[in-house]
Structures are given as C-alpha cells and as structure tokens.
Amino acid sequence: MAISADQIYSYILPGQVDDPNPGIKQAREAETIGLGGIFLSERWESKELGATMGALTQVTQDITLVAGLTHFGTRHPVVQAGMAQTLQMLSGNRFVLGYGRGVESHFRKMHIPTPKMQGLADYAMILRKLWAGETVTYNGPAGDWGELKLPQGYDTPPPLIFGTIGPKTLAMAGANFDGVVLHPFLTVEGAARSIAIVRNAAKDAGRDPLAVKIYATVVAAPDTLDEAKRIDILEARAVSYFMHRELGLPIVKTNGWSEDAMNRLAETGLAALEYGTGDAASKRRAMAKAASLLPPEWLTTGAATGSIANCVARLSDYIDAGVDHILLHGTTPDMQGDLIAGVRQAS
C-alpha cells in the first residue's frame, strides 16, 4: 500500500536539547514539506510542554501539534486540562494530548505518582469530563482530587492518545484513548501484534476499532545522511531505549527477540546517563559506542535504513500492517526532504 506524506508525522527537538528555539524552524519545515503533524516530547528543562507548544501554535497554520508525550502526575488535572484546552484554542483545534508512563523508577525518586491501569483510564475520564464543563469529585486509582471544575468547557477538546507497548496497557489504551503511539524499534510483525491488541480491546469496549488511531514510531536513518548523523540517529538512539530494562524488555518481548543482548547493555550502567547532568553530545557518543553490544538485525528490522527506496518500502510495510500514521524519530523535518520526496515518488 502506498504511503502519503500527510500520513507521516515527525518529532521535533528529539531527545535532550540545550535550546528549544530550533524547534520553531523544524515545525515550519514540517509544513513546508507537507507532513501531517509534529510530536514534541516533554523535557522540563528545555521543552516544557505548555511554553513550547504555545509558541508552536503561533508559527504554524495547518499541521497537527502532538504532545508526545507528557506524563500523569506531573500536573494537577485542572492545570493539565486547562493547558490542553488553551492550546487547542490557540491552535485552531490542531492539538493532541499524548501521555506515556515514562521510566517509573525515575518518577519514583521525585515522589511523582505513576497510576496503575485503572488510574490511567480514570485520568482520561477526568480530563474529558472537565472539558465537557462537568464538576468532578474523585478519589480512586488516579488520585484524590476533591472537587474539580473548569469554569469554561470546550466543544472540541483535544484527542487523547497513549504511548505504550505492553499488552495490558495496549488493551487499556484501545478501550479508553483516541489513539496509541507504538514504541520505536518494533519490527513490522511486532507492530501488527500490537495493533491487533488495540483494535480487539476497542471492539470489546463497544468502540469503533478503526477510530483508534495507531502511530508507529519508526527511526529512519537513510544512507543519504552522513555517517556521524546516522550513528547518532540510529545506534545511539537504540541504546537509549535498550539500556533501560523497563523500556527495552517490552520491545524485545513484542519482537520475539532474546533478552541476552539487552541484559549485557543494561549491565554497563549507561542508564544513569539519561537523567544525569552533563553534555548531551558526550552522552550520545557513549551510547553509540555501546551499540556494538546489540545484534545488527535489531537495527535493520526495527528501523528504516539503507537507501531512500528501502526506507520508503519499510514505512509502507508498517502501513500495510495496519498503522494509520508513521512517526519519524531521530531525524527532524529539516533533514527529511529526500525521504518525503521519495514517498511522493513512490505514491
């Protein structure tokens, strides 16, 4: 099945950045080359969601703006609902609010709660009720919130999407959220298995399974990139996932891979780099060096690599597997012109 440019979304400002301002240019370039939308992953020190997305609503006109992803427990529900509602107003209804559970051990150190399964579903329910102008009194798995209300609701609230990989949370998301973001480094077969869980859960919940949009996160590293950029985009990024057992193990299980290589990587202690202080570039170099511990096929089957034609074919494979959108990871829109031109040529 051919893939179209507007089915493709892209991260801007991926990973740890020192300055959010390049995101303005990247977002504008996404519109120029015809992408469907952009994702912004939240980092409080330089990519705080409300501030950065607020700026992006004013420098773009058409693309979808996705918070991809923020976390439960880091904002009071009224604050989160109000921020999302404001961004939806500022953007002309182009905002999507995305959640993920993140690395639970990191949040535990800061005493930030990470809701369990029912709490995740209840949090989505609370936000929707607030956007509908209802008063919510809640004490349950999502927290003890007393009496919650926004003085003004909104007729077109933002869609709620959830980034996950485990079968239980995939099913929860299919039953309760408007979309699901699949993890990077899933093979096409792994993505297909995940999609089936989401669709079946939506159907069992009495929802239209096809109304739950699926985003496949794909690291695309075509050989048109210079070697240093490709290594940072592909090898270092792979290590940034697999060095955390909490993130890597579900990917390995979904793909049917052996855990041995991931365990060797976890034993290096590189995971401490993720939230530690220090220069981002030096951290990435250390991660790239450790990529030799991973089987090469993890990178070739769990990402889009090689020629532009090969990359386009791999993206199309994910569409054939049932995803609605491709979320490019690693590169930014100002680096994707050749790939998007290849997509248009192939369609």
C-alpha positions as CSV (number, residue, x, y, z in Angstrom):
1,M,0.0,0.0,0.0
2,A,1.3,3.4,-0.9
3,I,2.0,5.9,1.9
4,S,1.3,9.6,1.6
5,A,3.3,12.5,3.1
6,D,0.4,13.6,5.2
7,Q,0.4,10.2,7.0
8,I,3.9,11.0,8.2
9,Y,4.5,12.8,11.4
10,S,7.9,13.7,12.9
11,Y,9.4,14.5,16.2
12,I,10.9,17.9,16.6
13,L,13.7,18.6,19.1
14,P,14.2,14.8,19.7
15,G,16.0,13.7,22.9
16,Q,17.8,16.1,25.3
17,V,18.4,19.6,23.8
18,D,20.0,22.7,25.1
19,D,17.8,25.2,23.3
20,P,14.2,24.9,22.2
21,N,14.4,27.6,19.5
22,P,15.4,25.3,16.6
23,G,12.0,23.6,17.1
24,I,10.4,26.7,15.5
25,K,12.3,26.2,12.3
26,Q,11.7,22.5,12.4
27,A,8.0,22.9,12.8
28,R,7.8,25.4,9.9
29,E,9.8,23.0,7.7
30,A,7.3,20.2,8.5
31,E,4.6,22.3,7.0
32,T,6.7,23.2,4.0
33,I,7.4,19.5,3.1
34,G,3.8,18.5,3.7
35,L,3.9,16.4,6.9
36,G,0.7,15.7,8.7
37,G,2.0,16.7,12.1
38,I,4.8,17.0,14.6
39,F,5.4,15.5,18.0
40,L,7.1,17.2,20.9
41,S,8.4,15.0,23.8
42,E,8.4,16.9,27.0
43,R,11.7,17.7,28.9
44,W,11.1,20.1,31.7
45,E,14.5,21.8,31.5
46,S,14.2,22.9,27.8
47,K,11.0,21.6,26.3
48,E,8.3,22.3,28.8
49,L,5.1,21.4,27.1
50,G,2.9,24.5,27.7
51,A,5.5,27.0,26.8
52,T,6.9,25.3,23.7
53,M,3.6,24.2,22.3
54,G,2.2,27.7,22.9
55,A,4.9,29.1,20.7
56,L,4.3,26.4,18.0
57,T,0.6,27.2,17.8
58,Q,1.6,30.7,16.6
59,V,4.2,29.8,14.0
60,T,2.3,27.0,12.2
61,Q,-1.0,27.0,10.4
62,D,-2.1,23.6,9.3
63,I,-0.1,20.7,10.9
64,T,-1.3,18.7,13.9
65,L,0.6,19.5,17.1
66,V,1.0,16.5,19.3
67,A,2.3,16.4,22.9
68,G,4.2,13.2,22.5
69,L,4.5,12.5,25.4
70,T,3.8,14.0,28.8
71,H,3.2,12.1,32.0
72,F,0.4,11.6,34.5
73,G,1.1,13.0,37.9
74,T,3.3,15.9,36.9
75,R,0.4,18.4,36.7
76,H,-2.9,18.7,38.7
77,P,-5.8,17.5,36.4
78,V,-7.3,21.0,36.3
79,V,-4.0,22.5,35.3
80,Q,-3.4,19.8,32.6
81,A,-7.0,20.1,31.3
82,G,-6.7,23.9,31.2
83,M,-3.4,23.9,29.5
84,A,-4.5,21.4,26.8
85,Q,-7.8,23.3,26.3
86,T,-5.9,26.6,25.9
87,L,-3.5,25.0,23.4
88,Q,-6.5,23.6,21.4
89,M,-8.0,27.1,21.3
90,L,-4.7,28.8,20.3
91,S,-4.0,26.2,17.5
92,G,-7.5,26.3,16.0
93,N,-8.2,22.7,17.2
94,R,-4.9,21.2,16.0
95,F,-3.6,20.0,19.3
96,V,-3.4,16.3,20.5
97,L,-2.6,15.5,24.1
98,G,-0.4,12.4,24.4
99,Y,0.5,10.6,27.6
100,G,3.1,7.9,28.5
101,R,4.1,6.2,31.7
102,G,7.8,7.0,31.2
103,V,10.5,5.4,33.4
104,E,8.7,4.7,36.6
105,S,11.8,4.4,38.7
106,H,12.8,7.9,37.7
107,F,9.5,9.4,38.8
108,R,9.5,7.4,42.0
109,K,12.7,9.2,43.1
110,M,10.8,12.5,42.8
111,H,7.7,11.2,44.5
112,I,5.7,11.7,41.3
113,P,2.8,9.1,41.2
114,T,2.5,6.8,38.3
115,P,-1.0,5.5,38.1
116,K,-1.7,1.8,37.5
117,M,-4.1,0.5,34.8
118,Q,-7.4,1.7,36.1
119,G,-5.9,5.0,37.2
120,L,-4.7,5.6,33.6
121,A,-8.3,5.1,32.3
122,D,-9.8,7.2,35.1
123,Y,-7.4,10.1,34.4
124,A,-8.6,10.2,30.8
125,M,-12.2,10.2,32.0
126,I,-11.5,13.1,34.4
127,L,-10.0,15.3,31.6
128,R,-12.9,14.6,29.3
129,K,-15.4,15.5,32.0
130,L,-13.6,18.7,32.8
131,W,-13.5,19.7,29.1
132,A,-17.3,19.0,29.0
133,G,-17.8,21.5,31.7
134,E,-18.7,19.0,34.4
135,T,-17.8,19.1,38.0
136,V,-15.7,16.0,39.0
137,T,-15.4,14.6,42.5
138,Y,-12.8,11.8,42.5
139,N,-11.0,9.6,45.0
140,G,-9.6,6.5,43.4
141,P,-6.7,4.9,41.5
142,A,-5.9,8.2,39.7
143,G,-5.5,10.1,43.0
144,D,-7.6,12.1,45.5
145,W,-8.6,15.3,43.7
146,G,-11.6,16.6,45.7
147,E,-13.9,18.8,43.6
148,L,-12.6,19.7,40.2
149,K,-14.1,22.1,37.6
150,L,-13.1,24.3,34.8
151,P,-15.2,27.5,34.7
152,Q,-15.4,27.1,30.9
153,G,-15.5,23.8,28.9
154,Y,-14.8,23.4,25.3
155,D,-16.9,21.8,22.5
156,T,-13.9,20.4,20.6
157,P,-11.5,19.1,23.2
158,P,-8.1,17.6,22.1
159,P,-7.9,13.9,21.3
160,L,-6.2,11.9,24.0
161,I,-3.5,9.4,22.9
162,F,-1.3,7.0,24.8
163,G,2.2,5.8,24.2
164,T,2.8,2.2,25.3
165,I,3.9,-1.3,24.3
166,G,2.9,-3.9,26.9
167,P,-0.2,-5.9,26.1
168,K,-2.2,-4.8,29.1
169,T,-1.6,-1.1,28.5
170,L,-2.2,-1.5,24.8
171,A,-5.6,-3.0,25.6
172,M,-6.3,-0.3,28.2
173,A,-5.5,2.4,25.6
174,G,-7.6,0.7,22.9
175,A,-10.6,0.8,25.3
176,N,-10.1,4.3,26.6
177,F,-8.0,6.6,24.4
178,D,-8.3,8.1,20.9
179,G,-5.0,6.8,19.7
180,V,-2.0,4.7,20.5
181,V,1.7,5.5,19.9
182,L,3.8,2.4,19.5
183,H,7.4,2.3,20.7
184,P,10.4,2.6,18.4
185,F,12.3,-0.5,17.3
186,L,9.3,-2.6,16.8
187,T,9.5,-4.9,13.8
188,V,6.6,-4.8,11.3
189,E,5.4,-8.1,12.8
190,G,5.7,-6.7,16.4
191,A,3.7,-3.7,15.3
192,A,1.0,-5.9,13.8
193,R,0.7,-7.9,17.0
194,S,0.3,-4.7,19.0
195,I,-2.3,-3.3,16.6
196,A,-4.4,-6.4,17.0
197,I,-4.5,-6.0,20.8
198,V,-5.6,-2.3,20.5
199,R,-8.3,-3.0,17.9
200,N,-9.7,-6.0,19.7
201,A,-9.9,-4.1,23.0
202,A,-11.6,-1.2,21.3
203,K,-14.2,-3.6,19.8
204,D,-14.7,-5.3,23.2
205,A,-15.4,-1.9,24.8
206,G,-18.1,-1.1,22.2
207,R,-16.0,1.4,20.3
208,D,-15.2,1.6,16.6
209,P,-11.8,-0.2,16.4
210,L,-10.7,1.9,13.4
211,A,-11.4,5.2,15.2
212,V,-8.5,4.5,17.5
213,K,-5.5,5.9,15.5
214,I,-2.3,4.0,15.6
215,Y,1.1,5.8,15.3
216,A,4.1,3.6,14.5
217,T,7.3,5.3,15.8
218,V,10.0,4.5,13.2
219,V,13.6,5.5,13.4
220,A,14.5,6.4,9.8
221,A,18.2,6.6,9.0
222,P,18.7,6.6,5.2
223,D,22.2,6.4,3.8
224,T,21.9,9.9,2.5
225,L,22.8,11.1,6.0
226,D,26.5,11.5,6.8
227,E,27.9,8.7,9.0
228,A,28.2,10.7,12.2
229,K,24.5,11.8,12.0
230,R,23.3,8.3,11.1
231,I,25.2,6.8,14.1
232,D,23.6,9.3,16.4
233,I,20.2,8.8,15.0
234,L,20.2,5.0,14.8
235,E,22.8,3.4,17.0
236,A,22.8,5.9,19.9
237,R,19.0,6.1,19.9
238,A,18.7,2.3,20.0
239,V,21.0,2.2,23.0
240,S,18.9,4.9,24.7
241,Y,16.0,2.5,24.8
242,F,17.6,-0.8,25.4
243,M,19.9,0.4,28.2
244,H,16.7,0.8,30.3
245,R,15.2,-2.7,31.0
246,E,11.9,-1.1,31.8
247,L,11.8,0.3,28.2
248,G,13.7,-2.3,26.4
249,L,12.2,-5.5,27.7
250,P,8.7,-5.0,26.3
251,I,10.2,-4.2,22.9
252,V,12.3,-7.4,23.0
253,K,9.3,-9.5,24.1
254,T,7.0,-8.0,21.4
255,N,9.5,-8.7,18.7
256,G,10.3,-12.2,20.0
257,W,14.0,-11.4,20.5
258,S,16.4,-12.9,23.0
259,E,16.9,-10.8,26.2
260,D,20.7,-11.6,26.3
261,A,21.9,-8.5,24.4
262,M,19.7,-6.1,26.3
263,N,20.9,-7.6,29.6
264,R,24.5,-7.1,28.6
265,L,23.7,-3.5,27.7
266,A,21.9,-2.9,30.9
267,E,24.9,-4.1,32.9
268,T,27.0,-1.3,31.5
269,G,25.3,1.2,33.8
270,L,24.7,3.6,30.9
271,A,21.1,4.2,32.0
272,A,22.4,6.6,34.6
273,L,23.3,9.0,31.8
274,E,19.7,9.6,30.8
275,Y,18.7,11.9,33.6
276,G,22.1,12.8,34.8
277,T,23.9,16.1,34.3
278,G,26.4,16.6,31.6
279,D,26.8,17.4,27.9
280,A,24.2,15.8,25.7
281,A,26.7,15.2,22.8
282,S,29.1,13.3,25.0
283,K,26.3,11.2,26.4
284,R,25.2,10.3,22.8
285,R,28.8,9.3,21.9
286,A,28.9,6.9,24.8
287,M,25.6,5.4,23.8
288,A,26.7,5.0,20.2
289,K,29.8,3.2,21.2
290,A,27.8,0.7,23.2
291,A,25.6,-0.2,20.2
292,S,28.1,-2.9,19.3
293,L,26.5,-5.0,22.1
294,L,23.2,-5.1,20.1
295,P,22.6,-7.6,17.3
296,P,22.8,-5.8,13.9
297,E,19.4,-7.2,12.9
298,W,17.7,-5.3,15.8
299,L,18.6,-2.1,13.9
300,T,17.8,-3.3,10.4
301,T,14.4,-4.9,11.2
302,G,13.3,-2.5,13.9
303,A,14.0,0.7,11.9
304,A,14.1,2.1,8.3
305,T,17.6,2.0,7.0
306,G,19.6,1.9,3.7
307,S,18.6,3.7,0.5
308,I,15.7,6.1,0.3
309,A,13.7,3.5,-1.6
310,N,14.4,0.9,1.1
311,C,13.2,3.3,3.8
312,V,10.0,4.2,1.9
313,A,9.3,0.5,1.4
314,R,9.8,-0.2,5.1
315,L,7.4,2.7,6.1
316,S,4.9,1.3,3.6
317,D,5.2,-2.1,5.3
318,Y,4.0,-0.6,8.6
319,I,1.1,1.0,6.8
320,D,0.2,-2.4,5.3
321,A,0.4,-3.9,8.9
322,G,-2.4,-1.5,9.9
323,V,-1.0,1.7,11.3
324,D,-2.6,5.0,10.5
325,H,0.4,7.2,10.8
326,I,4.2,6.9,10.7
327,L,6.0,8.9,13.4
328,L,9.6,9.5,12.2
329,H,12.1,9.5,15.1
330,G,15.7,10.6,15.1
331,T,15.7,12.9,12.1
332,T,13.9,16.2,12.2
333,P,11.8,17.8,9.4
334,D,14.8,19.8,8.1
335,M,16.6,16.5,7.4
336,Q,13.6,14.7,5.8
337,G,13.3,16.3,2.4
338,D,14.9,13.5,0.5
339,L,12.8,10.9,2.3
340,I,9.5,12.7,1.7
341,A,10.4,13.3,-1.9
342,G,10.9,9.5,-2.1
343,V,7.5,8.9,-0.5
344,R,5.8,11.2,-3.1
345,Q,7.7,9.5,-6.0
346,A,6.5,6.1,-4.8
347,S,2.9,7.0,-4.3
